[in-house]
Amino acid sequence: MNDFERYLDLLIEGDDIQLPEINTGDFVEDRQCIAQDLIHALRESGYLERLVAERSEPLREFLLGDIRNLIESDPRIEPGSVSMDWDKGKLFIAAQSEFGVIRSSVEVAK
C-alpha cells in the first residue's frame, strides 16, 4: 500500500478470500474496493433475488430504483451517477466515484 490509496480490502472472488500465501492476501484498492463493497451490499440486501423472481416489468423497475438508491447511499458514490443494465440474470453497474467511474457486474441466476 502506498500513501495514495484511501481504501483497501482483501480480494474476494467466488465468495472466497484470495490467500495466495500463508498470512498474506491479494488486496483491492480504491475503485476496486468500492466496487467490491457495492456488490456485497447488493447481495446482502436481497434485492437481486427479488429482481430475478419478479416477472412484472413495473415492479422490476421499482426494484431497480431501490438498487440505485442503495448504491447511491454509499458516500463514496456521486449521487445521480448510477447507471444499470439488467440482462438475463446479470446486473451491470456503473457509477462515478472520487476515483473515476466504477464498473462492476453481479450474476444472480445461472
N, CA, C and O atoms as a printed pandas DataFrame, in Angstrom:
     atom_number atom_name residue_name chain_id  residue_number  x_coord  y_coord  z_coord
0              1         N          MET        A               1    0.848   -1.184    0.000
1              2        CA          MET        A               1    0.000    0.000    0.000
2              3         C          MET        A               1    0.889    1.241    0.000
3              4         O          MET        A               1    1.855    1.324    0.759
4              5         N          ASN        A               2    0.559    2.192   -0.846
5              6        CA          ASN        A               2    1.330    3.433   -0.856
6              7         C          ASN        A               2    0.514    4.554   -0.220
7              8         O          ASN        A               2   -0.612    4.331    0.226
8              9         N          ASP        A               3    1.071    5.740   -0.180
9             10        CA          ASP        A               3    0.427    6.862    0.503
10            11         C          ASP        A               3   -0.820    7.368   -0.208
11            12         O          ASP        A               3   -1.577    8.149    0.367
12            13         N          PHE        A               4   -1.049    6.942   -1.447
13            14        CA          PHE        A               4   -2.153    7.477   -2.225
14            15         C          PHE        A               4   -3.424    6.645   -2.122
15            16         O          PHE        A               4   -4.491    7.126   -2.503
16            17         N          GLU        A               5   -3.350    5.432   -1.626
17            18        CA          GLU        A               5   -4.523    4.589   -1.509
18            19         C          GLU        A               5   -5.360    5.014   -0.312
19            20         O          GLU        A               5   -4.849    5.235    0.786
20            21         N          ARG        A               6   -6.638    5.118   -0.553
21            22        CA          ARG        A               6   -7.515    5.550    0.513
22            23         C          ARG        A               6   -8.313    4.386    1.089
23            24         O          ARG        A               6   -8.568    4.339    2.293
24            25         N          TYR        A               7   -8.707    3.446    0.229
25            26        CA          TYR        A               7   -9.495    2.293    0.650
26            27         C          TYR        A               7   -8.735    1.024    0.286
27            28         O          TYR        A               7   -8.149    0.929   -0.792
28            29         N          LEU        A               8   -8.748    0.056    1.189
29            30        CA          LEU        A               8   -8.031   -1.192    0.976
30            31         C          LEU        A               8   -8.836   -2.322    1.596
31            32         O          LEU        A               8   -9.361   -2.186    2.701
32            33         N          ASP        A               9   -8.932   -3.442    0.880
33            34        CA          ASP        A               9   -9.664   -4.593    1.385
34            35         C          ASP        A               9   -9.068   -5.848    0.772
35            36         O          ASP        A               9   -8.368   -5.783   -0.238
36            37         N          LEU        A              10   -9.349   -6.989    1.386
37            38        CA          LEU        A              10   -8.933   -8.259    0.806
38            39         C          LEU        A              10   -9.775   -8.555   -0.428
39            40         O          LEU        A              10  -10.967   -8.251   -0.460
40            41         N          LEU        A              11   -9.160   -9.141   -1.431
41            42        CA          LEU        A              11   -9.854   -9.525   -2.651
42            43         C          LEU        A              11  -10.758  -10.712   -2.369
43            44         O          LEU        A              11  -10.338  -11.702   -1.770
44            45         N          ILE        A              12  -12.011  -10.600   -2.809
45            46        CA          ILE        A              12  -12.984  -11.682   -2.682
46            47         C          ILE        A              12  -13.339  -12.130   -4.095
47            48         O          ILE        A              12  -13.749  -11.313   -4.920
48            49         N          GLU        A              13  -13.186  -13.412   -4.377
49            50        CA          GLU        A              13  -13.596  -13.977   -5.658
50            51         C          GLU        A              13  -14.375  -15.246   -5.385
51            52         O          GLU        A              13  -13.923  -16.112   -4.635
52            53         N          GLY        A              14  -15.552  -15.357   -5.996
53            54        CA          GLY        A              14  -16.363  -16.549   -5.782
54            55         C          GLY        A              14  -16.712  -16.768   -4.329
55            56         O          GLY        A              14  -16.765  -17.907   -3.866
56            57         N          ASP        A              15  -16.951  -15.686   -3.603
57            58        CA          ASP        A              15  -17.295  -15.717   -2.174
58            59         C          ASP        A              15  -16.155  -16.211   -1.272
59            60         O          ASP        A              15  -16.388  -16.552   -0.112
60            61         N          ASP        A              16  -14.948  -16.250   -1.790
61            62        CA          ASP        A              16  -13.799  -16.681   -1.001
62            63         C          ASP        A              16  -12.727  -15.602   -1.002
63            64         O          ASP        A              16  -12.479  -14.955   -2.019
64            65         N          ILE        A              17  -12.092  -15.416    0.158
65            66        CA          ILE        A              17  -10.948  -14.523    0.257
66            67         C          ILE        A              17   -9.782  -15.188   -0.469
67            68         O          ILE        A              17   -9.531  -16.381   -0.294
68            69         N          GLN        A              18   -9.082  -14.421   -1.272
69            70        CA          GLN        A              18   -7.944  -14.952   -2.021
70            71         C          GLN        A              18   -6.686  -14.861   -1.166
71            72         O          GLN        A              18   -6.204  -13.769   -0.864
72            73         N          LEU        A              19   -6.170  -16.004   -0.789
73            74        CA          LEU        A              19   -4.965  -16.075    0.033
74            75         C          LEU        A              19   -3.904  -16.885   -0.712
75            76         O          LEU        A              19   -3.836  -18.105   -0.558
76            77         N          PRO        A              20   -3.073  -16.214   -1.518
77            78        CA          PRO        A              20   -2.087  -16.947   -2.303
78            79         C          PRO        A              20   -0.967  -17.559   -1.474
79            80         O          PRO        A              20   -0.395  -18.575   -1.868
80            81         N          GLU        A              21   -0.650  -16.968   -0.353
81            82        CA          GLU        A              21    0.381  -17.486    0.538
82            83         C          GLU        A              21   -0.129  -17.375    1.966
83            84         O          GLU        A              21   -1.025  -16.581    2.252
84            85         N          ILE        A              22    0.434  -18.160    2.846
85            86        CA          ILE        A              22    0.019  -18.123    4.246
86            87         C          ILE        A              22    0.201  -16.722    4.804
87            88         O          ILE        A              22    1.260  -16.114    4.645
88            89         N          ASN        A              23   -0.842  -16.211    5.463
89            90        CA          ASN        A              23   -0.849  -14.908    6.143
90            91         C          ASN        A              23   -0.731  -13.710    5.206
91            92         O          ASN        A              23   -0.502  -12.596    5.676
92            93         N          THR        A              24   -0.876  -13.898    3.922
93            94        CA          THR        A              24   -0.904  -12.770    3.001
94            95         C          THR        A              24   -2.119  -12.922    2.104
95            96         O          THR        A              24   -2.593  -14.034    1.875
96            97         N          GLY        A              25   -2.602  -11.850    1.619
97            98        CA          GLY        A              25   -3.754  -11.903    0.741
98            99         C          GLY        A              25   -3.591  -10.956   -0.419
99           100         O          GLY        A              25   -2.771  -10.037   -0.392
100          101         N          ASP        A              26   -4.380  -11.196   -1.427
101          102        CA          ASP        A              26   -4.442  -10.246   -2.524
102          103         C          ASP        A              26   -5.352   -9.114   -2.074
103          104         O          ASP        A              26   -6.381   -9.353   -1.441
104          105         N          PHE        A              27   -4.984   -7.903   -2.393
105          106        CA          PHE        A              27   -5.741   -6.745   -1.955
106          107         C          PHE        A              27   -6.352   -6.006   -3.134
107          108         O          PHE        A              27   -5.826   -6.028   -4.246
108          109         N          VAL        A              28   -7.470   -5.354   -2.865
109          110        CA          VAL        A              28   -8.064   -4.421   -3.815
110          111         C          VAL        A              28   -7.986   -3.048   -3.179
111          112         O          VAL        A              28   -8.083   -2.898   -1.961
112          113         N          GLU        A              29   -7.807   -2.047   -4.033
113          114        CA          GLU        A              29   -7.627   -0.684   -3.547
114          115         C          GLU        A              29   -8.632    0.246   -4.208
115          116         O          GLU        A              29   -9.067    0.014   -5.336
116          117         N          ASP        A              30   -8.987    1.282   -3.501
117          118        CA          ASP        A              30   -9.767    2.403   -4.004
118          119         C          ASP        A              30  -10.953    1.973   -4.863
119          120         O          ASP        A              30  -11.935    1.457   -4.330
120          121         N          ARG        A              31  -10.885    2.172   -6.179
121          122        CA          ARG        A              31  -12.028    1.902   -7.055
122          123         C          ARG        A              31  -12.474    0.449   -6.976
123          124         O          ARG        A              31  -13.671    0.178   -6.887
124          125         N          GLN        A              32  -11.535   -0.490   -7.007
125          126        CA          GLN        A              32  -11.889   -1.905   -6.916
126          127         C          GLN        A              32  -12.500   -2.242   -5.557
127          128         O          GLN        A              32  -13.408   -3.068   -5.463
128          129         N          CYS        A              33  -12.002   -1.608   -4.527
129          130        CA          CYS        A              33  -12.530   -1.829   -3.178
130          131         C          CYS        A              33  -13.977   -1.358   -3.090
131          132         O          CYS        A              33  -14.826   -2.051   -2.530
132          133         N          ILE        A              34  -14.257   -0.182   -3.642
133          134        CA          ILE        A              34  -15.619    0.356   -3.626
134          135         C          ILE        A              34  -16.537   -0.563   -4.423
135          136         O          ILE        A              34  -17.639   -0.874   -3.972
136          137         N          ALA        A              35  -16.101   -0.999   -5.597
137          138        CA          ALA        A              35  -16.915   -1.895   -6.433
138          139         C          ALA        A              35  -17.226   -3.184   -5.692
139          140         O          ALA        A              35  -18.361   -3.660   -5.724
140          141         N          GLN        A              36  -16.232   -3.753   -5.028
141          142        CA          GLN        A              36  -16.440   -4.980   -4.268
142          143         C          GLN        A              36  -17.423   -4.744   -3.122
143          144         O          GLN        A              36  -18.292   -5.580   -2.875
144          145         N          ASP        A              37  -17.297   -3.633   -2.432
145          146        CA          ASP        A              37  -18.220   -3.304   -1.340
146          147         C          ASP        A              37  -19.654   -3.150   -1.845
147          148         O          ASP        A              37  -20.595   -3.589   -1.184
148          149         N          LEU        A              38  -19.822   -2.526   -3.017
149          150        CA          LEU        A              38  -21.163   -2.348   -3.573
150          151         C          LEU        A              38  -21.799   -3.686   -3.914
151          152         O          LEU        A              38  -22.977   -3.905   -3.635
152          153         N          ILE        A              39  -21.034   -4.574   -4.510
153          154        CA          ILE        A              39  -21.570   -5.901   -4.855
154          155         C          ILE        A              39  -21.964   -6.653   -3.592
155          156         O          ILE        A              39  -23.010   -7.301   -3.565
156          157         N          HIS        A              40  -21.153   -6.581   -2.555
157          158        CA          HIS        A              40  -21.501   -7.254   -1.300
158          159         C          HIS        A              40  -22.767   -6.657   -0.689
159          160         O          HIS        A              40  -23.612   -7.396   -0.183
160          161         N          ALA        A              41  -22.907   -5.346   -0.727
161          162        CA          ALA        A              41  -24.114   -4.703   -0.197
162          163         C          ALA        A              41  -25.344   -5.151   -0.978
163          164         O          ALA        A              41  -26.396   -5.411   -0.394
164          165         N          LEU        A              42  -25.209   -5.242   -2.294
165          166        CA          LEU        A              42  -26.339   -5.693   -3.115
166          167         C          LEU        A              42  -26.715   -7.136   -2.805
167          168         O          LEU        A              42  -27.895   -7.462   -2.682
168          169         N          ARG        A              43  -25.724   -7.990   -2.681
169          170        CA          ARG        A              43  -26.002   -9.396   -2.393
170          171         C          ARG        A              43  -26.679   -9.550   -1.029
171          172         O          ARG        A              43  -27.587  -10.367   -0.872
172          173         N          GLU        A              44  -26.243   -8.777   -0.065
173          174        CA          GLU        A              44  -26.808   -8.871    1.284
174          175         C          GLU        A              44  -28.192   -8.241    1.383
175          176         O          GLU        A              44  -28.951   -8.577    2.292
176          177         N          SER        A              45  -28.535   -7.338    0.475
177          178        CA          SER        A              45  -29.814   -6.627    0.533
178          179         C          SER        A              45  -31.014   -7.506    0.202
179          180         O          SER        A              45  -32.128   -7.221    0.644
180          181         N          GLY        A              46  -30.804   -8.570   -0.568
181          182        CA          GLY        A              46  -31.916   -9.409   -1.007
182          183         C          GLY        A              46  -32.588   -8.898   -2.277
183          184         O          GLY        A              46  -33.459   -9.572   -2.827
184          185         N          TYR        A              47  -32.197   -7.721   -2.746
185          186        CA          TYR        A              47  -32.815   -7.151   -3.943
186          187         C          TYR        A              47  -32.556   -7.995   -5.191
187          188         O          TYR        A              47  -33.428   -8.106   -6.052
188          189         N          LEU        A              48  -31.387   -8.579   -5.293
189          190        CA          LEU        A              48  -31.037   -9.307   -6.512
190          191         C          LEU        A              48  -31.918  -10.543   -6.699
191          192         O          LEU        A              48  -32.369  -10.825   -7.809
192          193         N          GLU        A              49  -32.159  -11.274   -5.619
193          194        CA          GLU        A              49  -33.023  -12.444   -5.708
194          195         C          GLU        A              49  -34.452  -12.038   -6.059
195          196         O          GLU        A              49  -35.129  -12.711   -6.836
196          197         N          ARG        A              50  -34.894  -10.939   -5.482
197          198        CA          ARG        A              50  -36.239  -10.443   -5.799
198          199         C          ARG        A              50  -36.325  -10.005   -7.257
199          200         O          ARG        A              50  -37.358  -10.185   -7.902
200          201         N          LEU        A              51  -35.250   -9.436   -7.771
201          202        CA          LEU        A              51  -35.216   -8.993   -9.160
202          203         C          LEU        A              51  -35.336  -10.186  -10.112
203          204         O          LEU        A              51  -36.042  -10.111  -11.118
204          205         N          VAL        A              52  -34.654  -11.271   -9.799
205          206        CA          VAL        A              52  -34.729  -12.481  -10.621
206          207         C          VAL        A              52  -36.135  -13.065  -10.582
207          208         O          VAL        A              52  -36.654  -13.502  -11.608
208          209         N          ALA        A              53  -36.750  -13.074   -9.410
209          210        CA          ALA        A              53  -38.066  -13.687   -9.247
210          211         C          ALA        A              53  -39.198  -12.843   -9.807
211          212         O          ALA        A              53  -40.252  -13.379  -10.148
212          213         N          GLU        A              54  -39.002  -11.541   -9.909
213          214        CA          GLU        A              54  -40.078  -10.637  -10.327
214          215         C          GLU        A              54  -40.338  -10.732  -11.830
215          216         O          GLU        A              54  -39.422  -10.592  -12.640
216          217         N          ARG        A              55  -41.602  -10.974  -12.188
217          218        CA          ARG        A              55  -41.981  -11.078  -13.599
218          219         C          ARG        A              55  -42.664   -9.818  -14.113
219          220         O          ARG        A              55  -42.752   -9.597  -15.321
220          221         N          SER        A              56  -43.143   -9.000  -13.197
221          222        CA          SER        A              56  -43.821   -7.764  -13.577
222          223         C          SER        A              56  -42.786   -6.697  -13.904
223          224         O          SER        A              56  -41.948   -6.364  -13.066
224          225         N          GLU        A              57  -42.840   -6.162  -15.119
225          226        CA          GLU        A              57  -41.872   -5.143  -15.530
226          227         C          GLU        A              57  -41.945   -3.882  -14.655
227          228         O          GLU        A              57  -40.899   -3.358  -14.271
228          229         N          PRO        A              58  -43.153   -3.377  -14.327
229          230        CA          PRO        A              58  -43.197   -2.199  -13.451
230          231         C          PRO        A              58  -42.594   -2.458  -12.066
231          232         O          PRO        A              58  -41.919   -1.590  -11.514
232          233         N          LEU        A              59  -42.833   -3.638  -11.509
233          234        CA          LEU        A              59  -42.255   -3.956  -10.198
234          235         C          LEU        A              59  -40.746   -4.177  -10.311
235          236         O          LEU        A              59  -40.002   -3.851   -9.386
236          237         N          ARG        A              60  -40.294   -4.724  -11.428
237          238        CA          ARG        A              60  -38.851   -4.875  -11.647
238          239         C          ARG        A              60  -38.189   -3.495  -11.709
239          240         O          ARG        A              60  -37.110   -3.302  -11.148
240          241         N          GLU        A              61  -38.821   -2.547  -12.377
241          242        CA          GLU        A              61  -38.280   -1.179  -12.442
242          243         C          GLU        A              61  -38.237   -0.548  -11.052
243          244         O          GLU        A              61  -37.300    0.178  -10.720
244          245         N          PHE        A              62  -39.258   -0.832  -10.245
245          246        CA          PHE        A              62  -39.282   -0.339   -8.870
246          247         C          PHE        A              62  -38.091   -0.903   -8.082
247          248         O          PHE        A              62  -37.429   -0.171   -7.346
248          249         N          LEU        A              63  -37.822   -2.213   -8.239
249          250        CA          LEU        A              63  -36.676   -2.829   -7.562
250          251         C          LEU        A              63  -35.354   -2.237   -8.046
251          252         O          LEU        A              63  -34.435   -2.036   -7.251
252          253         N          LEU        A              64  -35.255   -1.960   -9.335
253          254        CA          LEU        A              64  -34.042   -1.323   -9.852
254          255         C          LEU        A              64  -33.850    0.062   -9.229
255          256         O          LEU        A              64  -32.719    0.493   -9.003
256          257         N          GLY        A              65  -34.949    0.753   -8.955
257          258        CA          GLY        A              65  -34.866    2.039   -8.255
258          259         C          GLY        A              65  -34.348    1.861   -6.831
259          260         O          GLY        A              65  -33.540    2.659   -6.355
260          261         N          ASP        A              66  -34.814    0.813   -6.156
261          262        CA          ASP        A              66  -34.313    0.519   -4.806
262          263         C          ASP        A              66  -32.814    0.202   -4.843
263          264         O          ASP        A              66  -32.057    0.626   -3.970
264          265         N          ILE        A              67  -32.403   -0.544   -5.860
265          266        CA          ILE        A              67  -30.984   -0.880   -6.000
266          267         C          ILE        A              67  -30.171    0.383   -6.253
267          268         O          ILE        A              67  -29.097    0.558   -5.679
268          269         N          ARG        A              68  -30.679    1.260   -7.107
269          270        CA          ARG        A              68  -29.996    2.530   -7.388
270          271         C          ARG        A              68  -29.845    3.338   -6.093
271          272         O          ARG        A              68  -28.781    3.895   -5.825
272          273         N          ASN        A              69  -30.911    3.396   -5.298
273          274        CA          ASN        A              69  -30.854    4.136   -4.026
274          275         C          ASN        A              69  -29.830    3.529   -3.076
275          276         O          ASN        A              69  -29.113    4.254   -2.387
276          277         N          LEU        A              70  -29.760    2.204   -3.038
277          278        CA          LEU        A              70  -28.783    1.536   -2.177
278          279         C          LEU        A              70  -27.360    1.905   -2.600
279          280         O          LEU        A              70  -26.519    2.227   -1.760
280          281         N          ILE        A              71  -27.102    1.856   -3.893
281          282        CA          ILE        A              71  -25.770    2.191   -4.391
282          283         C          ILE        A              71  -25.441    3.654   -4.100
283          284         O          ILE        A              71  -24.336    3.971   -3.658
284          285         N          GLU        A              72  -26.397    4.536   -4.347
285          286        CA          GLU        A              72  -26.155    5.964   -4.133
286          287         C          GLU        A              72  -26.079    6.336   -2.653
287          288         O          GLU        A              72  -25.633    7.433   -2.317
288          289         N          SER        A              73  -26.507    5.440   -1.770
289          290        CA          SER        A              73  -26.395    5.729   -0.341
290          291         C          SER        A              73  -24.953    5.572    0.153
291          292         O          SER        A              73  -24.621    6.019    1.251
292          293         N          ASP        A              74  -24.101    4.941   -0.653
293          294        CA          ASP        A              74  -22.690    4.841   -0.305
294          295         C          ASP        A              74  -22.070    6.229   -0.474
295          296         O          ASP        A              74  -22.149    6.801   -1.561
296          297         N          PRO        A              75  -21.459    6.778    0.568
297          298        CA          PRO        A              75  -20.919    8.137    0.490
298          299         C          PRO        A              75  -19.789    8.299   -0.522
299          300         O          PRO        A              75  -19.427    9.423   -0.870
300          301         N          ARG        A              76  -19.235    7.197   -0.993
301          302        CA          ARG        A              76  -18.143    7.271   -1.973
302          303         C          ARG        A              76  -18.655    7.383   -3.406
303          304         O          ARG        A              76  -17.872    7.575   -4.337
304          305         N          ILE        A              77  -19.983    7.261   -3.583
305          306        CA          ILE        A              77  -20.604    7.315   -4.905
306          307         C          ILE        A              77  -21.262    8.679   -5.091
307          308         O          ILE        A              77  -21.933    9.184   -4.191
308          309         N          GLU        A              78  -21.062    9.267   -6.262
309          310        CA          GLU        A              78  -21.671   10.554   -6.586
310          311         C          GLU        A              78  -23.167   10.341   -6.871
311          312         O          GLU        A              78  -23.519    9.603   -7.792
312          313         N          PRO        A              79  -24.045   10.980   -6.089
313          314        CA          PRO        A              79  -25.484   10.830   -6.314
314          315         C          PRO        A              79  -25.875   11.221   -7.735
315          316         O          PRO        A              79  -25.377   12.204   -8.284
316          317         N          GLY        A              80  -26.771   10.437   -8.315
317          318        CA          GLY        A              80  -27.257   10.695   -9.661
318          319         C          GLY        A              80  -26.372   10.133  -10.758
319          320         O          GLY        A              80  -26.685   10.286  -11.938
320          321         N          SER        A              81  -25.268    9.482  -10.391
321          322        CA          SER        A              81  -24.327    8.996  -11.403
322          323         C          SER        A              81  -24.485    7.506  -11.729
323          324         O          SER        A              81  -23.777    6.985  -12.591
324          325         N          VAL        A              82  -25.397    6.827  -11.055
325          326        CA          VAL        A              82  -25.521    5.381  -11.223
326          327         C          VAL        A              82  -26.301    5.039  -12.492
327          328         O          VAL        A              82  -27.376    5.581  -12.748
328          329         N          SER        A              83  -25.735    4.137  -13.267
329          330        CA          SER        A              83  -26.477    3.561  -14.396
330          331         C          SER        A              83  -26.415    2.047  -14.255
331          332         O          SER        A              83  -25.426    1.491  -13.777
332          333         N          MET        A              84  -27.498    1.387  -14.684
333          334        CA          MET        A              84  -27.590   -0.063  -14.530
334          335         C          MET        A              84  -28.220   -0.669  -15.772
335          336         O          MET        A              84  -28.999   -0.031  -16.481
336          337         N          ASP        A              85  -27.855   -1.927  -16.010
337          338        CA          ASP        A              85  -28.469   -2.699  -17.079
338          339         C          ASP        A              85  -28.675   -4.107  -16.557
339          340         O          ASP        A              85  -27.741   -4.736  -16.060
340          341         N          TRP        A              86  -29.885   -4.597  -16.669
341          342        CA          TRP        A              86  -30.236   -5.927  -16.201
342          343         C          TRP        A              86  -30.445   -6.803  -17.430
343          344         O          TRP        A              86  -31.289   -6.493  -18.271
344          345         N          ASP        A              87  -29.684   -7.900  -17.546
345          346        CA          ASP        A              87  -29.802   -8.764  -18.707
346          347         C          ASP        A              87  -29.578  -10.217  -18.319
347          348         O          ASP        A              87  -28.483  -10.597  -17.904
348          349         N          LYS        A              88  -30.616  -11.022  -18.456
349          350        CA          LYS        A              88  -30.528  -12.480  -18.277
350          351         C          LYS        A              88  -29.823  -12.896  -16.989
351          352         O          LYS        A              88  -28.895  -13.705  -17.009
352          353         N          GLY        A              89  -30.267  -12.342  -15.893
353          354        CA          GLY        A              89  -29.720  -12.741  -14.600
354          355         C          GLY        A              89  -28.424  -12.078  -14.199
355          356         O          GLY        A              89  -27.797  -12.482  -13.220
356          357         N          LYS        A              90  -28.015  -11.068  -14.940
357          358        CA          LYS        A              90  -26.778  -10.361  -14.603
358          359         C          LYS        A              90  -27.057   -8.868  -14.549
359          360         O          LYS        A              90  -27.687   -8.311  -15.448
360          361         N          LEU        A              91  -26.583   -8.227  -13.489
361          362        CA          LEU        A              91  -26.760   -6.793  -13.308
362          363         C          LEU        A              91  -25.419   -6.103  -13.539
363          364         O          LEU        A              91  -24.427   -6.413  -12.879
364          365         N          PHE        A              92  -25.401   -5.167  -14.482
365          366        CA          PHE        A              92  -24.216   -4.381  -14.791
366          367         C          PHE        A              92  -24.408   -2.995  -14.179
367          368         O          PHE        A              92  -25.462   -2.379  -14.336
368          369         N          ILE        A              93  -23.386   -2.512  -13.484
369          370        CA          ILE        A              93  -23.481   -1.248  -12.758
370          371         C          ILE        A              93  -22.310   -0.348  -13.148
371          372         O          ILE        A              93  -21.179   -0.806  -13.307
372          373         N          ALA        A              94  -22.607    0.933  -13.296
373          374        CA          ALA        A              94  -21.563    1.946  -13.461
374          375         C          ALA        A              94  -21.944    3.128  -12.577
375          376         O          ALA        A              94  -23.113    3.504  -12.500
376          377         N          ALA        A              95  -20.956    3.707  -11.916
377          378        CA          ALA        A              95  -21.205    4.853  -11.038
378          379         C          ALA        A              95  -19.929    5.670  -10.904
379          380         O          ALA        A              95  -18.823    5.140  -11.002
380          381         N          GLN        A              96  -20.095    6.944  -10.681
381          382        CA          GLN        A              96  -18.952    7.853  -10.525
382          383         C          GLN        A              96  -18.526    7.896   -9.062
383          384         O          GLN        A              96  -19.355    8.011   -8.159
384          385         N          SER        A              97  -17.215    7.803   -8.851
385          386        CA          SER        A              97  -16.645    7.945   -7.513
386          387         C          SER        A              97  -15.517    8.971   -7.583
387          388         O          SER        A              97  -15.204    9.483   -8.657
388          389         N          GLU        A              98  -14.920    9.265   -6.455
389          390        CA          GLU        A              98  -13.795   10.198   -6.439
390          391         C          GLU        A              98  -12.587    9.641   -7.201
391          392         O          GLU        A              98  -11.658   10.388   -7.509
392          393         N          PHE        A              99  -12.591    8.348   -7.505
393          394        CA          PHE        A              99  -11.503    7.703   -8.229
394          395         C          PHE        A              99  -11.838    7.465   -9.693
395          396         O          PHE        A              99  -11.080    6.803  -10.403
396          397         N          GLY        A             100  -12.949    7.990  -10.145
397          398        CA          GLY        A             100  -13.383    7.775  -11.520
398          399         C          GLY        A             100  -14.579    6.831  -11.564
399          400         O          GLY        A             100  -15.180    6.509  -10.539
400          401         N          VAL        A             101  -14.902    6.402  -12.759
401          402        CA          VAL        A             101  -16.069    5.538  -12.943
402          403         C          VAL        A             101  -15.761    4.136  -12.444
403          404         O          VAL        A             101  -14.713    3.559  -12.734
404          405         N          ILE        A             102  -16.714    3.610  -11.681
405          406        CA          ILE        A             102  -16.639    2.244  -11.191
406          407         C          ILE        A             102  -17.586    1.419  -12.048
407          408         O          ILE        A             102  -18.757    1.765  -12.205
408          409         N          ARG        A             103  -17.072    0.332  -12.599
409          410        CA          ARG        A             103  -17.904   -0.583  -13.372
410          411         C          ARG        A             103  -17.795   -1.957  -12.732
411          412         O          ARG        A             103  -16.705   -2.436  -12.417
412          413         N          SER        A             104  -18.956   -2.578  -12.547
413          414        CA          SER        A             104  -18.969   -3.898  -11.948
414          415         C          SER        A             104  -20.214   -4.622  -12.420
415          416         O          SER        A             104  -21.135   -4.021  -12.973
416          417         N          SER        A             105  -20.220   -5.902  -12.194
417          418        CA          SER        A             105  -21.398   -6.700  -12.523
418          419         C          SER        A             105  -21.531   -7.821  -11.507
419          420         O          SER        A             105  -20.563   -8.247  -10.876
420          421         N          VAL        A             106  -22.750   -8.275  -11.376
421          422        CA          VAL        A             106  -23.012   -9.397  -10.479
422          423         C          VAL        A             106  -24.017  -10.313  -11.168
423          424         O          VAL        A             106  -25.046   -9.871  -11.677
424          425         N          GLU        A             107  -23.686  -11.603  -11.167
425          426        CA          GLU        A             107  -24.570  -12.601  -11.742
426          427         C          GLU        A             107  -25.429  -13.176  -10.630
427          428         O          GLU        A             107  -24.929  -13.550   -9.569
428          429         N          VAL        A             108  -26.726  -13.243  -10.889
429          430        CA          VAL        A             108  -27.645  -13.730   -9.875
430          431         C          VAL        A             108  -28.177  -15.101  -10.251
431          432         O          VAL        A             108  -28.225  -15.998   -9.410
432          433         N          ALA        A             109  -28.574  -15.271  -11.490
433          434        CA          ALA        A             109  -29.137  -16.531  -11.945
434          435         C          ALA        A             109  -28.142  -17.244  -12.832
435          436         O          ALA        A             109  -27.463  -16.626  -13.652
436          437         N          LYS        A             110  -28.062  -18.550  -12.660
437          438        CA          LYS        A             110  -27.159  -19.344  -13.512
438          439         C          LYS        A             110  -27.965  -20.299  -14.343
439          440         O          LYS        A             110  -27.401  -21.061  -15.129
